[in-house]
Amino acid sequence: MKKILNYLFEHKTLPRETAREILVNISKGMYNESELAAFMTVFLMRSITVAELSGFRDALLELCIPVNLEGYDILDIVGTGGDGKNTFNISTLACFVVAGAGGKVAKHGNYGVSSVSGASNVMESMGYQLKQDPGKLKTELEEAGICFMHAPLFHPALKTVGPIRRQLAIRTFFNVLGPLVNPAFPRHQVVGVYSLELARTYKYIYQQTDKRYVIVHSLDGYDEISLTADTRLISNELEKNIPPEELGRRMVHPEDIYGGTSVESATKLFLKILKGEGSWAQHAVVLANASVGLYCLGMYKSLDECYQAAVESLESGKAYGVLQRLQTLQ
């Protein structure tokens, strides 16, 4: 690792194959904690390249425990995290709304690192048992419309660096990598990113795949559709800025989407919104993200139709019903 660090400290970048080899070695426990912390810090000092990100992704997908969900057209809605905004669990809520509208969702997530409560925190808090059993996950998808995969259970390398990430408590390249390595290999994916530069990097990578994708970035820095500013939306067909009023029927304020100070408060807020008892602003943000998810799945022709389907899912109680069914399967 010393040789690698000296190379990187000279402002050089890693070829794709070298990046792959390093991450394979990380999963084997070949580097100590100080070396790993220094390595992760490099990518805070500069942007990660397409070659580096592709190499890291190659390694994680090569080493992952795959989940076979063939026969289903599945979607994941996920953010990179690391935007420092501490919002409530918007993408996870959007997944339940999509499932309530008839979509199939294979959600990939982790514990919060730079935020109070990640997707895994809130799912566990609601009684979901984190698991790696493909049969049980497929049953959940069939009967509830959604299943959840806790990233460290499927990616050995993530287990190795988990304690260091929690100690650093800042964004690392693993935030950037997470959305790219869903072990169920969904063909449809909505990914929220914290910068326009990263959005372009994701676009280059997704263009090399057969995925139907939507990359979203709120221009004031959120890694999701926040409705606090215009959203940059990049998909297979288009790339444009869309105002809050078009995506969510209104603009909201940052304090409207604050996520709380603990896993307990985040879970309480999650359930309140999922039951349709949240504020107008909270509902608007969830519905905007869910509608883009439905659009990505190709279930409706226009974003407006997708929004109406999302509204029906939340307000009718179908989205909350998805959680209730999921809880009975644990």
Secondary structure as GFF3:
##gff-version 3
##sequence-region A 1 330
A	DSSP	alpha_helix	2	9	.	.	.	ID=ss1
A	DSSP	alpha_helix	16	27	.	.	.	ID=ss2
A	DSSP	alpha_helix	33	45	.	.	.	ID=ss3
A	DSSP	alpha_helix	50	63	.	.	.	ID=ss4
A	DSSP	beta_strand	74	79	.	.	.	ID=ss5
A	DSSP	alpha_helix	90	100	.	.	.	ID=ss6
A	DSSP	beta_strand	104	109	.	.	.	ID=ss7
A	DSSP	alpha_helix	119	125	.	.	.	ID=ss8
A	DSSP	alpha_helix	134	144	.	.	.	ID=ss9
A	DSSP	beta_strand	146	150	.	.	.	ID=ss10
A	DSSP	alpha_helix	151	154	.	.	.	ID=ss11
A	DSSP	alpha_helix	156	168	.	.	.	ID=ss12
A	DSSP	alpha_helix	173	177	.	.	.	ID=ss13
A	DSSP	three_ten_helix	178	180	.	.	.	ID=ss14
A	DSSP	beta_strand	188	192	.	.	.	ID=ss15
A	DSSP	alpha_helix	196	206	.	.	.	ID=ss16
A	DSSP	beta_strand	212	218	.	.	.	ID=ss17
A	DSSP	beta_strand	231	235	.	.	.	ID=ss18
A	DSSP	beta_strand	239	242	.	.	.	ID=ss19
A	DSSP	alpha_helix	244	248	.	.	.	ID=ss20
A	DSSP	three_ten_helix	254	257	.	.	.	ID=ss21
A	DSSP	alpha_helix	263	274	.	.	.	ID=ss22
A	DSSP	alpha_helix	280	297	.	.	.	ID=ss23
A	DSSP	alpha_helix	303	315	.	.	.	ID=ss24
A	DSSP	alpha_helix	318	328	.	.	.	ID=ss25
###
